[in-house]
Structures are given as C-alpha cells and as structure tokens.
Amino acid sequence: MLLLAGMLLTGLVGAINGGAYRRVADYATPVPASLEAPSVDARAEKPLSASMSLALDSVAQRYRVSPAALQPIFVAAQQAAKDLDPLLIVAVIGIESGFNPFAQSVMGAQGLMQVIPRFHRDKLPPDAAASGLLDPVSNVKVGAQVLREAIRRQGGLIEGLQYYAGASDDPDRGYSSRVIAEKQRLEQAIRARKPNLAMVVESQKAAREAPPKTN
C-alpha cells in the first residue's frame, strides 16, 4: 500500500499545485461505530463495473494519476458502497483530498476521504498501524462507513454530506453542492466515454499487468 500511495502522490503533485486539492470543513462531531463496514478486499483482482471503469479513466486524466494506482481505490469504493452510489464516494474523495492519499488537514483529518483518526480509530482492524488511515484502501473503507452513517443519521443525502464535513450549520450547503457537482461531472464523463468502453477497459487492464518500472 505504501507503493500505491507513492504512485498516487507522484501523479498528484501537478494537480495539487494546479488547485485541484480542496479541503473544506473538518468533522465537528464524532460518528459512533454503530454500523459494520462491508468487507473490502480491494487487493484481490476484482472487476469494476462499466461505469466505474469509465469514471476511473476520467479521474486518471483529470488528476494525472496512474490508472493502475487508482484501480484498488475504485474497487474499494465499489465494494464499500453497499447502499451508497460508488460514484458518490469517488466524488467525496475528489473534493476532500483531490486523490492525495497523504492529505492531512489542520484538524488532523487524514487520507483520501479525510477521516479524523481520533474519532474513527475503532473502525480500523485492531492490528492496524497508527498510520492505517494513510492506507488508501483502508481510508476508503472507513470513510464510506462514516459517510453512510452520516446520511442515515441526518435522514438525507444533502444533510448527511454537510454533517460529514462538519458543516451542518452552513445555510448555503456549500460542501454538499460541491460533492453533487463533482458526482455530476463524473456521470457526464461516463456518458461521454461509453462509446469507447472496450478500449478504456483494455487500457486499464494493460496498465495493471505492466511490469513495474525500475531505475
């Protein structure tokens, strides 16, 4: 996973410098671990849905990240989604960290979905390292669980997203608007890429199977 994180960071330097990395409010209230997270084994080879493959292609181009590095993250989002739209999870990642697995806010929120360790340490396996939330797959697994519980607790998508960001009191609902807009961009990119689905899937497969580069 450190290799995966390194690959992502390498591809993200330009995107971050270009302003793609955005961080809004941090969580104000801990969310209890009352909901079991779905089992995620994104390290195993599992196929992405057509929509997620096309979304991955869009994200790889937009954020200049290797498709091979994004693959485990998208598999994790797809598996962890359960009753969520996996594209919503991907949209949250885009807004929260710009796909930077090492992102950390001033409040200590970490990783792709900006999870605060002191609130959600119990959602990680008992043997997880202190830096467990910097593991991209673990971060997506925990972040999806937190997001699902926030939406369920608040009774709706918009309210849940605001709660996830610690911005429930924002009358403009700025955070949720940005996430929804990001999700809509992904959906638009999927529609535009559908005629090239076979080529996109084959390209991603080739990237995953390519031998690692050595200096």
C-alpha positions as CSV (number, residue, x, y, z in Angstrom):
1,M,0.0,0.0,0.0
2,L,2.9,2.4,0.6
3,L,3.9,1.8,-3.1
4,L,0.3,2.6,-4.1
5,A,0.3,5.7,-2.0
6,G,3.7,6.8,-3.5
7,M,2.4,6.2,-7.0
8,L,-0.6,8.4,-6.3
9,L,1.5,11.2,-4.7
10,T,3.8,11.3,-7.7
11,G,0.9,11.7,-10.0
12,L,-0.8,14.3,-7.9
13,V,1.9,16.9,-7.5
14,G,0.8,18.8,-10.6
15,A,-2.8,18.5,-9.8
16,I,-2.4,19.9,-6.3
17,N,-0.2,22.8,-7.5
18,G,-2.9,23.5,-10.1
19,G,-5.5,23.9,-7.4
20,A,-7.3,20.6,-7.7
21,Y,-6.8,19.8,-4.0
22,R,-9.5,21.3,-1.9
23,R,-10.3,20.9,1.7
24,V,-13.5,22.3,3.3
25,A,-14.7,22.0,6.9
26,D,-13.5,19.2,9.2
27,Y,-15.8,17.0,11.1
28,A,-17.2,18.7,14.2
29,T,-18.8,15.7,15.9
30,P,-17.6,12.1,16.2
31,V,-19.7,9.4,14.4
32,P,-20.1,6.3,16.5
33,A,-19.0,2.9,15.0
34,S,-22.6,1.6,15.2
35,L,-22.6,0.3,11.7
36,E,-20.5,-2.6,10.4
37,A,-18.5,-1.7,7.3
38,P,-18.9,-4.0,4.4
39,S,-16.0,-6.4,3.8
40,V,-13.5,-5.0,1.4
41,D,-10.7,-6.9,-0.2
42,A,-9.6,-4.5,-2.9
43,R,-6.1,-6.0,-3.0
44,A,-7.6,-9.0,-4.8
45,E,-8.3,-8.7,-8.5
46,K,-12.0,-7.8,-8.9
47,P,-13.6,-6.3,-11.9
48,L,-15.0,-2.8,-11.9
49,S,-18.4,-2.1,-13.3
50,A,-18.5,-0.4,-16.7
51,S,-19.5,3.0,-15.1
52,M,-16.6,2.8,-12.5
53,S,-14.1,1.9,-15.2
54,L,-15.1,4.9,-17.2
55,A,-15.1,7.1,-14.1
56,L,-11.6,5.8,-13.3
57,D,-10.5,6.9,-16.8
58,S,-11.9,10.3,-16.2
59,V,-10.2,10.7,-12.8
60,A,-6.9,9.5,-14.1
61,Q,-6.9,12.1,-16.8
62,R,-8.2,14.9,-14.7
63,Y,-5.9,14.4,-11.7
64,R,-3.0,13.0,-13.7
65,V,-2.8,9.8,-11.7
66,S,-1.9,6.3,-13.0
67,P,-4.9,4.1,-13.7
68,A,-3.1,1.2,-12.0
69,A,-2.7,3.3,-8.8
70,L,-6.4,4.2,-8.9
71,Q,-7.7,0.7,-9.5
72,P,-7.6,-0.5,-5.9
73,I,-9.2,2.7,-4.7
74,F,-12.1,2.4,-7.2
75,V,-12.5,-1.3,-6.3
76,A,-12.7,-0.4,-2.6
77,A,-15.3,2.3,-3.4
78,Q,-17.4,-0.1,-5.4
79,Q,-17.2,-2.8,-2.7
80,A,-17.7,-0.4,0.3
81,A,-20.6,1.4,-1.4
82,K,-23.3,-1.1,-0.4
83,D,-26.4,1.1,-0.3
84,L,-24.4,4.2,-1.5
85,D,-23.7,5.1,-5.0
86,P,-20.0,4.3,-5.5
87,L,-19.7,7.5,-7.6
88,L,-20.7,9.5,-4.5
89,I,-17.7,8.0,-2.7
90,V,-15.4,8.9,-5.6
91,A,-16.9,12.4,-5.6
92,V,-16.2,12.9,-1.9
93,I,-12.6,11.7,-2.4
94,G,-12.2,14.3,-5.2
95,I,-13.5,17.1,-3.0
96,E,-11.8,16.1,0.2
97,S,-8.3,15.3,-1.0
98,G,-8.0,15.6,-4.8
99,F,-7.0,11.9,-4.7
100,N,-3.9,12.7,-2.5
101,P,-3.6,9.7,-0.1
102,F,-1.3,11.8,2.2
103,A,-3.6,14.8,2.6
104,Q,-3.9,16.0,6.1
105,S,-5.9,18.9,7.4
106,V,-5.1,21.3,10.3
107,M,-7.6,19.3,12.4
108,G,-5.8,16.1,11.7
109,A,-8.2,14.6,9.1
110,Q,-6.2,12.1,7.0
111,G,-6.1,10.5,3.6
112,L,-8.4,10.2,0.6
113,M,-11.7,10.8,2.5
114,Q,-10.2,13.0,5.3
115,V,-11.1,10.8,8.2
116,I,-10.1,12.0,11.7
117,P,-8.2,9.1,13.4
118,R,-9.2,10.0,17.0
119,F,-12.9,9.7,16.1
120,H,-12.8,6.6,14.0
121,R,-9.8,4.5,15.1
122,D,-12.3,1.9,16.2
123,K,-13.3,1.3,12.6
124,L,-9.8,0.0,11.7
125,P,-8.7,-3.5,12.4
126,P,-7.2,-4.0,15.9
127,D,-3.7,-4.7,14.4
128,A,-3.8,-1.7,12.1
129,A,-0.8,0.6,12.3
130,A,-1.1,4.1,13.7
131,S,-0.9,5.4,10.1
132,G,-3.6,3.0,8.9
133,L,-5.8,5.8,7.5
134,L,-3.0,6.7,5.1
135,D,-3.5,3.3,3.5
136,P,-5.8,4.3,0.6
137,V,-8.0,1.2,0.7
138,S,-8.4,1.3,4.4
139,N,-9.3,5.0,4.2
140,V,-12.0,4.4,1.6
141,K,-13.4,1.6,3.7
142,V,-13.7,3.7,6.8
143,G,-14.7,6.9,5.0
144,A,-17.6,5.1,3.3
145,Q,-18.7,3.8,6.6
146,V,-18.7,7.2,8.2
147,L,-20.5,8.7,5.2
148,R,-23.2,6.1,5.2
149,E,-23.8,6.6,8.9
150,A,-23.9,10.4,8.5
151,I,-26.5,10.1,5.7
152,R,-28.6,7.7,7.7
153,R,-28.3,9.7,10.9
154,Q,-29.3,13.0,9.2
155,G,-32.1,11.5,7.2
156,G,-31.0,12.6,3.7
157,L,-28.1,12.9,1.3
158,I,-27.6,16.7,1.5
159,E,-27.8,16.8,5.3
160,G,-25.6,13.8,5.6
161,L,-22.9,15.3,3.4
162,Q,-23.0,18.5,5.4
163,Y,-22.7,16.5,8.6
164,Y,-19.8,14.5,7.2
165,A,-17.9,17.8,6.6
166,G,-18.8,19.2,10.0
167,A,-20.7,21.9,8.2
168,S,-24.3,21.2,9.2
169,D,-24.8,24.9,10.2
170,D,-23.8,26.2,6.7
171,P,-27.1,27.7,5.3
172,D,-25.6,27.7,1.8
173,R,-24.9,23.9,1.9
174,G,-21.6,24.6,0.1
175,Y,-20.0,21.3,0.8
176,S,-22.8,19.1,-0.4
177,S,-23.2,21.3,-3.5
178,R,-19.6,20.7,-4.4
179,V,-19.8,17.0,-3.9
180,I,-23.0,16.7,-6.0
181,A,-21.4,18.8,-8.8
182,E,-18.4,16.6,-8.7
183,K,-20.6,13.5,-9.0
184,Q,-22.5,15.1,-11.9
185,R,-19.2,15.7,-13.7
186,L,-18.3,12.1,-13.3
187,E,-21.6,11.0,-14.6
188,Q,-21.2,13.3,-17.6
189,A,-17.7,11.9,-18.2
190,I,-19.1,8.4,-18.1
191,R,-21.7,9.2,-20.7
192,A,-19.1,10.8,-23.0
193,R,-16.8,7.8,-22.7
194,K,-19.4,5.0,-23.2
195,P,-18.7,4.5,-26.9
196,N,-15.0,3.8,-26.0
197,L,-15.7,1.4,-23.1
198,A,-13.9,-1.6,-24.6
199,M,-10.8,0.5,-25.3
200,V,-10.8,2.0,-21.8
201,V,-11.2,-1.4,-20.1
202,E,-8.4,-2.9,-22.2
203,S,-6.1,0.1,-21.5
204,Q,-6.7,-0.3,-17.7
205,K,-6.0,-4.0,-17.9
206,A,-2.7,-3.4,-19.7
207,A,-1.7,-0.8,-17.1
208,R,-2.4,-3.2,-14.2
209,E,-0.5,-6.0,-15.9
210,A,2.5,-3.9,-16.9
211,P,5.7,-4.8,-15.0
212,P,6.9,-2.1,-12.6
213,K,9.4,0.3,-13.8
214,T,12.9,0.0,-12.4
215,N,15.6,2.7,-12.3
